[in-house]
Amino acid sequence: MTKKTFAVVYCEGFFGEMDGKTANGLVRYSDRYEIAGIIDSTKAGLDAGEVLGDEANGIIIYKDLKEALDGKGDSVAAFIYGMAPLSGAFSSIDSDVMFYAMERNLDIINGLHDFLTDDKAFVKKAAECNVQLHDIRKQQDIKQRNVFTNSIGKVECPKIAILGTDSAVGKRTTSVILTQALQQLGLNTVMIATGQTGVIQGAKFGVPLDALKEQFISGEMEKAIVQAWEETKPDIIIIEGQGSLSHPAYLSSCFIIRGGQPEAIIVQHPPKRESLGDYPDIKMPRLKDEIELIEVFSKSPVIGIAINHENMSNSEIDETIESYQKQFEIPATDVLKFGCDSLIDNILTTFPQLQAKTA
């Protein structure tokens, strides 16, 4: 197992909220980084796991970077920018914090569309401090310009996409939990990351799709899946979704479906969310309408529903799950509270060839 790098995650004012989704995801899971602390002065002193509504995990939230690093010596090696604002840009305060991080000998991990390696001041400072700048979304070379070739036909295992009704509803979290649960059953399961957080977490296969030119997104989606198939011959592939198919601002779901050609879909939905996360004047789509749209567009069935329990009581969660299962006649669950056994049962029913491969 590769040794993890100790990192602090900067999420000032947004940890536990929609725009803090990169930090939220890293607290719950990371193959690449050991999270040594979260920086958010509005929640200083709290346990990060408890803020997310999970069990306490010992990851403390600090008021600033200095406090986060005090007493840790040289063990922390990276500073991760853990926010994902709609603008995709840094504030002047963010820049000041990152300059201080470089002075403390920390490499900078950046998932925004603003590229630090294109900023002369950041490049100069990084050189002076002998640290590295990593722009996750930056297209590294000409190889990320593949058009769709239909080589996806080589992939012989089932592919399941986790799509949703909005951005930041838990698609990546469900993808990770479902992947781990399938692996525990003895199935060789690979997750394809499609956003910057999944890549930062350490996903072996995938690319931040919204960093690519439109012409190449389907092709890069296809390439990541084909690469995973050729290198690991998985029993099943889980594809992380982005945005939603009906969302007017995000097109990633279209490319995931076109390039990934999933044989089945699981839909993630926050029942109590009334408007799209970054667009308070646009109402959330009805789950029924989104499922119908997905099935028509993808020509594949929706075989499960995963609930995001934001602003829901335990009784509301139970009632909603029961209602959805009755209405749609497919399993529904809250994977963070109840796991994903019901989803897996339907996956094995839908793809019976997998049943013989379970441990």
N, C-alpha and C positions, 0 to 999 in steps of 0.2 A: 504494500500500500504506500502511495506517495505521501511524504510528510507534508502536512498542511502548513501554510504560511499564516502567522498571526497578523490580524488586521483589525483596525478600528473602522467603523462605518459612520460617516457623517450624514445626519438626517435632521438638521435643525428645523424644529417646528412642525415636522411632518411624520415622525415615527408613529406607526400604527394607523396611519391614514392612507388615502388613495395615492397621493404623490410620494409617499415613502415606500412604495411597493418593492423597490430593490433592497432596501434595508430590511423590510419585513421578511422578504424571501430568504435573505442570507441568515437571519436569526433562526429561521425554521430549518434550513438545510443548506449545506455547502460541502462539496467534495474537496474544494481547493483551499478554502480559508477557514482558519479557526478564529471566530469572532471574539476579540478581546474586550469589546465595549462598543456602545452606541453613543453618538454625540447628539443630544437634543436637550437644550436647556429647559424646555417647557415640561420635560418629564424626568428631570435629573433625580437620581436616587432610586428610581423604580427598576423592577426586574423586567427585561424586555419580553420574556415569554408571557408574563402576566399581563402586560400592556396589550399584547396581541390576543388575549383571551385564552391563552394556552396555559400549561403548567409552568411554574417557575423554572428557569433554565440556568440561572446564575450569570447571565449576561447582563451587566449593569449599564444603565444609561447615565452618561456624564454630562455636566453642564458645558464643557468645552474640551478641546483637544489636549490642552495641558493637563487637566485633571485626569483625562482618560489614560494618559501616558505615565503619569507619576507613579513610581513604584514598580513599573514594569521593565525597567532597564532597557536593554536593546532587543527585547523579545519581539516587539511589534515591528513589522517590516513594511506594512502597506496601509495606505489610507484609501478607503473606498468611498466614492461619492455615491450615497445611497438614495438619492431622490430622482424622480422622473417627472419633472414639471412639463406641462403641455408645451411650453415655449421651447423646451430642449436647450435652454441657455443658462449660464451661470449668472449669479448676482455678483456685485463687487465684493460683498462680504464673503461669499463663497471663495472667490479668488484669493482674498487675504488669508483665509484659513488654509487653503492649499499651499500657499507660499510658506506659511509657518510649518506645515506638515513636511515640506521638503527640507526646511532648516532642521527639522528633527529626524532627518535621514529616512523618511518614508517614501516609498514608491507611490505614485498616484494612479488609482484605477478609476477610469472615467467612462460612464456609459451614455453620456449625452451626445447630442449632435454637434455641440461646440467641441472642436478638437484641440486639445492642449498642445499637441505636437505641431499645430499650425500657428501657434501664438509665440512670437519671438521672445517675449518676456518669460514665458513659462519654460521654453526650451533652454534659454540662457540660465535661468535659476536652477533647473534640473541638472545642467552640466556643472554648475558651481558646487552643488550639493552632492554630486555623484549619485543621483537617483534616477529612476526610470519613470517615464510617462507612458501609460497604456490607454489608448483610446479604443474601447471595445467596438464601437460602431464604425470606426474608420476602415474603409476598404483597403486592405493591406496590399493587395497586388491584383494583377490582371486576371488571376484565376477565378475571381468572384464575378465573372461576367459570362456565366453559362446560360444559354437559352434552353428552354424545354426541348427534350429530344425523344421523349417517350421511352427512355431507358427504365422508367419506373416499372415497366412490364417485367423486368428481371426479378423484381422482389416478389418472393413466393409466400411470405408470411402475412398474416393479417396486419393491417394498419388502422389504428383508432385515433381520431383527432378529438382533442378536448376543446371544443368551441364554447362561446358564451354569448350573453346578451348585452355585454358592455365590456369596457376595458377595466382592469383591476378588480375582477370579481373572483379570482382564485383559480384560474385555469392552470397556471404553472404549478401551484401548490397541489392541486388534484392530480396533475400529470406526474409529479414526483412521488406522491403517496401511492398512486395506482401502480407506477413502475416498481416501486419497492415491494409492494404487496404481491405482485405477480412474480417477482424474482424469488420471494420467500416460498412461493408454491413450487419452485423448481423450474420455472419457465425462463429461458434466456430472453430477457426483456430489455429493450433499448429505448431511451427517450430522446426525441429530437427537439432541441431547444430552438425557439424562433425569436427570442428577444434577448436584450442585453443582460438581464438578470440571470437567465438560465446559463448563458455563456460564462458570466462571472462566477456562478455557483460551481462551475466545473464540468458542465455537460461536454461529453466527448464529441458529439455530433450536433451540428446545427450552426446557425448564423443569425445575427439580428436582422430580420428581413427588412425592417424599415430603414436600414442603412444602405440598401441597394437601390440601383436604378430600376424603375418599374419593369423594363424589358427583360431583366434578368432574375426577377424574384421567383417566378415559377421554376425556372431552371435551377436556381440555387437550392430551392426547397427539394426538388427532385434529386439533385446531386447529393445532398446530405443524407437522404434516405437510402439511396443506392449505395453510397459509401458505407453506411452502417450495415447494410445487408451483405455486401461483399466482404467486409472485414470481420464481422462477428456472427453471421448467419443466425440472426435472432429467431425465436419462436413467434414473437409479436413485437410490434413497434408502436410506441405511444408518441403522438405528435402534439406538442404544446401549441395551443391556439393563441391568437392575438386579436384584440379588439372584439368586434362582432361583425357578422355578415351584413347586418342591417345598418350598422353605424355609418353616418354620413361622412365622418372624418377619417376613418381607417379602412384600408383596402386589404390588409394582410390576410384576413380570413379567406378572401377570394383566391389569393395566391396559394395559401396552404391547401385549399381544396383542389385547385387545379394542378398544382405541382406535386402534391402528396398523394392524391387519389385514394383517400381513406375508404376502407370498406364499411366502416361504422363510425358513429359520432356519439360522444357524450357531451351534454350541454350543461354549462355552469350558469347559475342564475341567482341573483340576490332578490328574493321576493319582496323585501320592504324598500328597496331603492325605487324612488319615484321618478327620478330624471337621470339622464346620462351623466356620468361622473364629472366631466369637465364642461358640461353643457346644461346648466340648470333650467334652461327654457325648452329643452327637448325631452319629452316624456320617454321613459323606458319602454321598449317593445314588450308586448305580451309574450309570455313564454310560448304559448300555442302558436303565435304568428312566427316567432323565430324558428321553432322546430319545423314548421311547414316550409319556410323559406330555405332552411338548410337542406332538408330532404329533397326539395325540388332542384336546388342548385347543385348538390353533390351527387344526386341519384343514389344515395346511401342512407340506411336507416339510422335514426337516433335510437340508441339502445339503453340509454340511462340518463338520469338527471342528477347533477351535483348541486347542492344548495350552498350559497354563501349566507351565513347566519347573521350578518351585520344588522344590528338594531332589532333582533328577534329574541323573544323569551324562549325558554326551553319548551313550554307548551305550544308556542306558535310554530316552532321547528317541527315538533311531532305532528301537529295538525296539518302542516303544509306538506310534509313528506307523505302522509296518508292520502291527502287530497290529490297530490300529483300522481301517485301510483294508481289511484282509482281513475283519474281523468285520462292519463296517457297510457296506462296499462304497460308501463315499463318501470324498472326499479328506480327509486329516488333515495338519496341519502345526503347527509352532511358528513363528508369524509373526515373533517377535523374532529368531530364529536363521536361519530359512530363507525369510522373506518369505511372500507369500500367492498366488503364481502358481497353485498347484493349486486354491485356493479360487476364484480368478477364472476359471480354465478351466471349472469346473463351473457358475459363475454364468452364463457365456456359453452353456454348453450348455443350462442350464435355461431361460434367457431368450434365445433365438436372435435376437430383434429387436435386441439390443444389439450383436451382432457387426458389423453394417454401420456402426455409429456409432463404432467404435474407430478410432484414428488409424492 
